[in-house]
């Protein structure tokens, strides 16, 4: 499944309520990437530029936002790095699962994984758009 991230989110918004914080400028996205010391995947940059962060279909996807730490990719990633020494430094948080501190992370190549402290990364999807279109279900 290789659908444009903007089209994927808009298609989800046709059947579920789509809430977005709104457009984020590219320099702010670059600052967030630099702060974490990780390159964001191209589609994550496109997503955050267009939507900032979203809630749709029961999923809250993190993004670039200053005043809501629970959906801030920077805040959630920094928190996970502080809490868990085995959190992969080449990943950033895209969603909190809410069970046992599990989070969904993305690597710079765009692949999505589940991180759970003490376990190997569990592959979830080839892209953020695929993950979203699957409703976050990857088992």
N, C-alpha and C positions, 0 to 999 in steps of 0.2 A: 504494500500500500504506500504510494508515494504522492500524497495530496499536499498542495500548498497549505501552509499552516493557517493563513488568513481565511482561505476558503473552508478549511476544516472547522475552524471556530465559528465562522458565520453559519455553516450548515447545522452545527449543534444548536446555535441560537434560534434556528427555525422551529425546533421542537421543544426546547427548554428555555427558561428565562436566562439570558446572558447578561451578567453584570460585569462591568469593566471600569477600571479607574481612569482610563483614557490614555491618550498618546504620550509617550515619553521620548524626549529628544535623544538623538544618537550620542552626543557628548556625555549625557548622564549615564547611558548604558555602558559606554566605554569606561567611565569612572568606576562603576560597579564591578566590571570585569577586572580592572586594575586592582581595586581594593581586595578582591578575592585571590588575585594572582592566577586566574584561570581564564582561558579563552571561552567565550560563550559560543555555542553552536549557532550557525547562520540563522536557522529557523527560530531560535530563542530570541535573537536580536530582532528579527522581523516581528515576532509575537509581541515582545515588550514595547517596541516602537509603536505599534498600532493600538495595543490594548493596555499596556502597563502590567496589569494582573487581572485575572478573571475568576469568576465563579459561574459554572454552568453544569447542569446535569448532575448535581451532587458533588462535583469536584471543585476545589479551590486551587487554582494553579498559581504558584508564586510568580512574582515578577519584580520589577524595579519600582519600589515604593518606599517612602521615608517614614510615613506615620502609621504603618500597620505592620509591626514586626512579625506577626504570625503568618503573613503572606509575602514577606520580603525575602527574596532569594539571598540577598547579602546577609541579613540578620539570621535567617534560618541556617545558612551554610556555616557562618561563624559560630553559631551556637552548637551545631553538630561537631565541628572541629574541636571546640573546647571540651565538650562532653565525652567524645569518643576518639581515642588515639588511633583507631583503625579506620576512621572516616577517610575515604580516598581524596587526596589533595587535588586530583584532576577532575573532580565532580563538583556540581553545585545543586542545591535543593530546588526541585520544581513543585513538590507537593508533600505535605505531611500526611501520612497514612492514619495516624492517630492511635495506633496499636503498638505497644512496646517500643516507642520511639522510632519506629520504622519510617523512613522517608523515601520518596522517589527522587532519583537524581539523574542528571543528564551529564554526559561527557561532551567534550568539544566536537567529537565526530557526530553528535546528534543522538546517539543511542541512549535509551532510557533503562535504568536499573532500579531495583529496590535495594536500599541499604538497611541492614539490621545489624547492630553492633554484635561482633563475635561470629558473624557469618560471612560467607563469600557474597559478592554482589550477585543478585538474581536478575537475569536479563528479562526485560519487560516488553520492549518495542524498539524498532529500528529508528523511530523518530517521535517527536512530540505530537505531530499530527496523528500518527498511527495510534499512539497511546490514548489520545483524546477520543478519537473515533471508536476505539474499543471500550470507551467508558471507564478507562483505568483498570479494566479487567485483563489480566495477563496470565492467569493460571489455567 
